[in-house]
Amino acid sequence: MKREQQALMPSRDRKGLIFDLDGTLADTMSLHVKAWIQTAELWEVTITAQMIYERGGTPTIQVIEDLSRLYGWSIDPYAFRIKKNDIYADIKKRNGKINPILPVLEIVHRYKNILPQSVGTGSVRKNAEMAIDDLGLQDHFEVIVTADDVSRHKPHPETFLKCADGMKVKPEDCLVYEDGPMGIEAAMSAGMKVIHIETLESFSP
């Protein structure tokens, strides 16, 4: 087994697996960044890739609210989200099916029917289900928790706590796979062990 795959394997004390979606299970972050940049241009503001990666896993509305406070923008976050989702859908259509991040996809397949699994994402449900369909994982998850299903988003732990509840697994028995700093913070706040997909480093609360 490759070192990378070995680093992703859950330890025997884990009873449920939770996967972030964009940048963790689905190779979609570059598409989202393009959509962010193009949408920002319509409002005549500048949004960079770094701004988005630093806030990975955070829903569009919350990101715009945070950036607007930081830079003094006057942007309707709901109008921005609608336009950004439209642009993302157009970019995705031109790019074709979403590709998986293979080492993480292999974990999902390996533990199907062995451990309960769920998705906890900052994406809206429409985009999340579209990505999961492209990956052929429609029947692999007990629950999918999206930005539409919570009132407090990452770095708040509500997303991951709802995943644990849907899997009927205690939070402290869950392992989270996550690429974004906000998601890592959310998992730690939920009392869950987390593997950072970018570095393969494990964190425990």
Secondary structure, 3 states (H helix, E strand, C coil): CCHHHHHHCCCCCCCEEEECCECCCECCHHHHHHHHHHHHHHCCCCCCHHHHHHCCCCCHHHHHHHHHHHHCCCCCHHHHHHHHHHHHHHHHHHHCCCCECHHHHHHHHHCCCCCCEEEECCCCHHHHHHHHHHHCCCCCCCEEECHHHCCCCCCCCHHHHHHHHHHCCCHHHEEEEECCHHHHHHHHHCCCEEEECCCCCEECC
